[in-house]
């Protein structure tokens, strides 16, 4: 694997590994985890890559192999070394970057591919949610070897599961059944069902500044914002992508900024509070762009990864000047 620091982007090439998800460490500045798969995730194994920035660009700190493609990754919220991935064989894997080998634990209950995993941000509880092609969401305590609860209701593949950063025990899921659903762990059931698009929804995220605001990204190329107090129609719609939107993330630093990446090879930055919402289009990949994250330490730093076998960390111009 070779690092290239060309232009503004730090790039790590990952030959034979196609990027599915990237997530910055909540603890260590610049540290990035990337979930990858061989053969575009259709067959072969997967590799979890842990990267650090250096003078030359990006340095591979550690890598872990798994016997199936890895589709998502999430860092622990209480241990800077620990993270969880999910894979095509229906399992979740717990890794420790302080150890050269792994995983420390495997959680195998889903009966089909697991496409999303997220660690709760509420300090008082260490909970993980996973979403699968088996149409279920499972709730896990990483210290317990089996799931705590299984949530049913979606009628197709679950592509995205995300905890509320505001409300303990509350998470959202997005599915191929064209709905966004809000769940309550304590009620062990669905609170709200939103028919958000007339197409498969591949991603959702929760606004860091507004407990009632979520965004969805779908195969219909649109991003839609949803206010949970009135879900009859979206509070915003962002158009511009030309193929399916694979992942969407709200900025942790700018209250009305979000980013999206797509099968149109681009990453786009938006300010949904402005009439001309599109801030910038980044075109530095040559294949489907699947992974995307904002740094939690730097207000201007973003990471993405793509099926073109590259991972990039960069500072888009629209974030380095006042919005």
BELURNOR-V564258 format. One record per residue. N is the residue number from 1. RES is the residue in one letter. OMEGA is omega in degrees with one decimal (999 if undefined). D_LAST is the distance of its C-alpha to the last C-alpha in Angstrom with 2 decimals. Layout:
BEGIN
n	res	omega	d_last
N	RES	OMEGA	D_LAST
N	RES	OMEGA	D_LAST
END
This chain:
BEGIN
n	res	omega	d_last
1	X	-174.2	35.97
2	X	178.9	34.31
3	X	177.9	31.05
4	X	176.6	29.26
5	X	-177.6	26.43
6	X	-178.4	25.66
7	X	-176.7	22.61
8	X	-173.1	19.54
9	X	167.8	20.88
10	X	-173.3	23.62
11	X	169.5	26.05
12	X	176.9	29.11
13	X	-175.5	31.60
14	X	-174.8	33.54
15	X	178.1	36.60
16	X	179.8	38.12
17	X	-177.8	35.38
18	X	-172.2	32.85
19	X	178.5	29.67
20	X	-176.3	29.10
21	X	176.8	26.78
22	X	177.4	24.80
23	X	175.9	23.92
24	X	173.3	22.85
25	X	174.2	25.28
26	X	-175.2	24.32
27	X	-170.0	26.52
28	X	-177.1	26.63
29	X	176.0	23.58
30	X	-179.6	23.17
31	X	-174.4	26.09
32	X	171.7	25.72
33	X	179.2	28.19
34	X	176.4	28.72
35	X	-176.0	31.19
36	X	178.8	33.00
37	X	170.0	36.00
38	X	170.0	38.66
39	X	176.0	39.34
40	X	178.7	36.06
41	X	-177.9	37.17
42	X	179.8	40.19
43	X	176.3	42.74
44	X	-173.5	43.19
45	X	178.8	41.70
46	X	179.4	38.32
47	X	171.0	36.82
48	X	-179.2	34.41
49	X	175.3	32.71
50	X	-172.5	31.39
51	X	172.0	29.34
52	X	175.0	28.34
53	X	170.8	26.42
54	X	-174.9	28.68
55	X	-176.1	29.01
56	X	-178.3	29.92
57	X	178.3	27.12
58	X	-179.3	28.06
59	X	176.0	31.37
60	X	179.6	33.21
61	X	179.8	34.20
62	X	174.1	36.25
63	X	179.6	36.98
64	X	179.3	38.91
65	X	174.1	40.69
66	X	-171.3	41.52
67	X	172.9	44.03
68	X	-178.8	41.65
69	X	176.4	38.11
70	X	-170.8	35.31
71	X	178.9	32.59
72	X	-178.8	30.32
73	X	177.4	29.90
74	X	179.0	28.88
75	X	170.4	29.15
76	X	176.6	31.31
77	X	179.9	29.73
78	X	178.2	32.72
79	X	-172.1	33.87
80	X	-177.3	31.77
81	X	-167.2	34.30
82	X	173.9	34.70
83	X	179.9	33.09
84	X	172.8	34.26
85	X	175.0	34.24
86	X	-167.4	35.67
87	X	-176.8	37.73
88	X	-179.7	39.67
89	X	178.1	42.90
90	X	-176.0	41.73
91	X	168.2	41.31
92	X	-178.8	38.79
93	X	176.9	39.18
94	X	-176.7	38.55
95	X	175.6	37.98
96	X	-175.8	38.07
97	X	176.9	36.45
98	X	-179.6	38.91
99	X	-175.1	41.71
100	X	-177.3	42.46
101	X	179.8	43.88
102	X	4.0	42.99
103	X	176.6	42.20
104	X	-178.4	43.35
105	X	176.8	43.62
106	X	178.7	43.45
107	X	-173.8	42.98
108	X	176.0	44.62
109	X	178.1	44.88
110	X	-176.2	42.75
111	X	175.3	45.00
112	X	-177.5	42.47
113	X	172.5	39.31
114	X	-172.2	36.73
115	X	-178.0	33.26
116	X	177.3	31.05
117	X	-178.8	31.32
118	X	179.8	29.21
119	X	-175.6	30.10
120	X	-178.8	29.52
121	X	179.4	27.10
122	X	-172.0	29.39
123	X	-174.1	31.20
124	X	-177.2	34.40
125	X	177.6	35.14
126	X	-177.7	35.10
127	X	179.2	34.90
128	X	171.2	33.93
129	X	176.6	33.64
130	X	178.8	34.50
131	X	-168.7	34.42
132	X	171.6	37.01
133	X	178.1	38.48
134	X	173.8	41.40
135	X	177.6	39.37
136	X	167.4	39.30
137	X	176.8	36.91
138	X	178.1	38.57
139	X	-176.1	37.88
140	X	160.8	38.85
141	X	-174.3	39.48
142	X	178.8	39.41
143	X	179.4	42.44
144	X	-172.3	44.45
145	X	-179.3	45.75
146	X	-176.3	45.47
147	X	179.0	42.96
148	X	-174.5	42.91
149	X	174.3	42.27
150	X	-178.2	41.74
151	X	-179.4	39.68
152	X	179.3	40.97
153	X	175.6	39.95
154	X	-176.0	37.79
155	X	176.8	39.85
156	X	179.1	38.32
157	X	171.9	36.55
158	X	-176.6	33.92
159	X	-170.1	31.00
160	X	173.0	28.56
161	X	-175.2	29.09
162	X	176.8	26.53
163	X	167.7	27.17
164	X	174.7	25.42
165	X	-174.7	23.66
166	X	-168.6	24.78
167	X	-179.7	28.25
168	X	175.3	31.07
169	X	-179.0	33.08
170	X	177.4	30.78
171	X	179.3	29.48
172	X	175.2	28.40
173	X	179.0	29.85
174	X	-167.1	29.25
175	X	171.3	32.17
176	X	176.7	33.82
177	X	173.7	35.43
178	X	179.1	32.25
179	X	165.9	31.61
180	X	-177.9	29.15
181	X	177.9	31.26
182	X	-174.0	30.70
183	X	177.3	33.48
184	X	-178.1	34.94
185	X	-177.1	36.88
186	X	179.4	39.15
187	X	-179.4	40.11
188	X	179.8	40.50
189	X	-176.2	39.32
190	X	177.1	36.63
191	X	-175.6	34.96
192	X	172.9	32.97
193	X	-177.3	33.31
194	X	173.6	30.63
195	X	-162.7	31.60
196	X	-179.3	28.02
197	X	169.9	28.72
198	X	-178.3	31.79
199	X	176.6	31.38
200	X	177.5	31.33
201	X	-174.6	28.30
202	X	-175.3	27.52
203	X	171.2	24.71
204	X	176.0	23.23
205	X	-176.8	20.95
206	X	178.8	20.53
207	X	-178.6	17.35
208	X	-173.4	17.29
209	X	-175.9	16.34
210	X	-174.0	18.64
211	X	-178.5	22.20
212	X	-172.3	22.83
213	X	172.7	20.05
214	X	174.6	20.70
215	X	175.2	19.72
216	X	174.5	22.35
217	X	-167.4	22.50
218	X	178.5	25.76
219	X	178.6	28.18
220	X	176.3	27.46
221	X	-177.8	24.18
222	X	169.1	22.12
223	X	179.6	19.75
224	X	177.1	20.56
225	X	-175.7	19.37
226	X	173.9	22.29
227	X	-173.5	22.89
228	X	177.9	26.11
229	X	178.7	27.38
230	X	-169.9	27.78
231	X	-177.2	27.86
232	X	176.4	29.63
233	X	-178.2	26.66
234	X	176.9	23.11
235	X	168.9	20.30
236	X	172.8	18.15
237	X	-177.5	19.12
238	X	-176.6	17.12
239	X	-179.9	19.27
240	X	175.9	19.25
241	X	-177.3	21.07
242	X	171.7	24.66
243	X	-174.2	26.41
244	X	175.6	26.40
245	X	-173.1	23.35
246	X	-177.8	24.68
247	X	178.7	22.12
248	X	-178.2	18.98
249	X	170.3	17.08
250	X	174.1	14.60
251	X	173.8	12.35
252	X	-175.8	14.25
253	X	-175.9	11.44
254	X	-168.2	8.58
255	X	-176.5	10.60
256	X	179.8	9.49
257	X	172.7	8.71
258	X	179.1	11.95
259	X	178.8	13.78
260	X	174.1	17.15
261	X	-163.1	19.97
262	X	171.1	22.90
263	X	173.1	26.39
264	X	175.7	25.02
265	X	-174.5	24.27
266	X	165.7	20.46
267	X	-178.7	17.48
268	X	179.2	14.60
269	X	-172.0	11.06
270	X	165.6	10.01
271	X	-170.9	7.98
272	X	177.9	11.33
273	X	-176.6	10.62
274	X	177.5	9.88
275	X	174.0	13.03
276	X	-167.3	11.89
277	X	-175.2	10.84
278	X	-179.4	11.31
279	X	-173.2	8.51
280	X	172.7	11.27
281	X	179.9	14.94
282	X	-178.0	16.69
283	X	-179.8	20.42
284	X	174.6	22.28
285	X	-178.2	24.84
286	X	178.5	28.09
287	X	177.1	28.94
288	X	176.8	27.74
289	X	-167.6	24.64
290	X	-175.9	25.45
291	X	-175.4	23.88
292	X	175.2	20.27
293	X	170.6	18.82
294	X	172.1	16.00
295	X	174.8	17.38
296	X	-179.2	18.22
297	X	-177.1	18.46
298	X	-178.3	15.64
299	X	-175.0	11.95
300	X	-169.4	11.47
301	X	-178.4	14.82
302	X	172.9	15.97
303	X	172.2	19.58
304	X	175.8	21.34
305	X	-168.1	24.95
306	X	173.2	26.96
307	X	177.0	30.49
308	X	175.2	30.53
309	X	173.1	31.54
310	X	171.7	28.49
311	X	-176.6	26.02
312	X	169.8	22.84
313	X	-172.6	20.43
314	X	178.8	17.48
315	X	-179.0	14.00
316	X	-175.3	11.96
317	X	-174.8	10.24
318	X	178.1	6.92
319	X	-178.9	7.09
320	X	173.9	8.64
321	X	-178.2	6.27
322	X	-179.3	3.81
323	X	999	0.00
END
